[in-house]
């Protein structure tokens, strides 16, 4: 019932699923930023994990996915997009991407028109041409922004919404290390980053109506 009556962001801090860092997943309801589901998995097939994420997107059409884009994420993106396209679902409309986010770019306007015409849902090759545009690119600058403006705003307004033990513990253990906010040695921040992706999406992502989210 809950998943049919709201709009949700599913956020994913990716790891290589080889037993070290976890894939930290959080689902938050967009109007309240309530945490409604979390998952931490550190050993799995990237392909199988992508299939599982795709199944969630298919089952719950009001979820938009924002996923960190780094090397290990490419296989996950491919698995998700392939499964969505087989179901006739356009990945450009269900996964955060910089084509939708950056409509100032003239090339992006052409791609968006193709999305409107339904071309992307019919062609896996179309997705493959632009898959580098999918996801949140974590750089030193974007990470500093997450742990600066986004963290401060999220804690100030939504700290009481954190009902997950891992998110809570990881946020509380953050500290300044070598001039930047980071997790302590031997610790992790995958769930904290995942939680912050959702707040970044609400505060700073553009053209949310492309993902079916009411303005």
TADA-V204269 format. One record per residue. N is the residue number from 1. PHI is phi as a letter, one per 40 degrees, with the letter a starting at -180 (* if undefined). Layout:
[[N PHI] [N PHI]]
This chain:
[[1 *] [2 d] [3 c] [4 c] [5 b] [6 b] [7 b] [8 b] [9 b] [10 b] [11 b] [12 b] [13 c] [14 c] [15 b] [16 c] [17 f] [18 b] [19 g] [20 b] [21 c] [22 c] [23 c] [24 c] [25 b] [26 b] [27 b] [28 b] [29 c] [30 c] [31 c] [32 b] [33 g] [34 c] [35 c] [36 b] [37 a] [38 a] [39 a] [40 b] [41 b] [42 b] [43 b] [44 a] [45 c] [46 d] [47 c] [48 c] [49 c] [50 c] [51 c] [52 c] [53 c] [54 c] [55 c] [56 c] [57 c] [58 c] [59 c] [60 b] [61 c] [62 c] [63 c] [64 b] [65 c] [66 b] [67 b] [68 c] [69 b] [70 b] [71 d] [72 c] [73 c] [74 d] [75 c] [76 c] [77 d] [78 c] [79 c] [80 c] [81 c] [82 c] [83 c] [84 c] [85 c] [86 d] [87 c] [88 g] [89 b] [90 c] [91 c] [92 c] [93 c] [94 b] [95 b] [96 d] [97 a] [98 c] [99 c] [100 c] [101 c] [102 b] [103 c] [104 c] [105 c] [106 c] [107 c] [108 c] [109 c] [110 c] [111 c] [112 c] [113 c] [114 c] [115 c] [116 c] [117 c] [118 g] [119 c] [120 c] [121 c] [122 c] [123 b] [124 c] [125 c] [126 c] [127 d] [128 c] [129 c] [130 b] [131 c] [132 c] [133 c] [134 c] [135 g] [136 c] [137 c] [138 c] [139 b] [140 d] [141 c] [142 c] [143 c] [144 c] [145 c] [146 d] [147 c] [148 b] [149 c] [150 c] [151 c] [152 c] [153 c] [154 c] [155 c] [156 c] [157 b] [158 b] [159 d] [160 c] [161 c] [162 c] [163 b] [164 b] [165 c] [166 c] [167 c] [168 d] [169 c] [170 c] [171 c] [172 c] [173 c] [174 c] [175 a] [176 c] [177 b] [178 f] [179 g] [180 a] [181 c] [182 a] [183 c] [184 c] [185 d] [186 g] [187 c] [188 b] [189 b] [190 c] [191 c] [192 c] [193 c] [194 d] [195 c] [196 c] [197 d] [198 c] [199 c] [200 c] [201 d] [202 c] [203 c] [204 b] [205 c] [206 b] [207 f] [208 c] [209 c] [210 c] [211 c] [212 g] [213 c] [214 d] [215 d]]
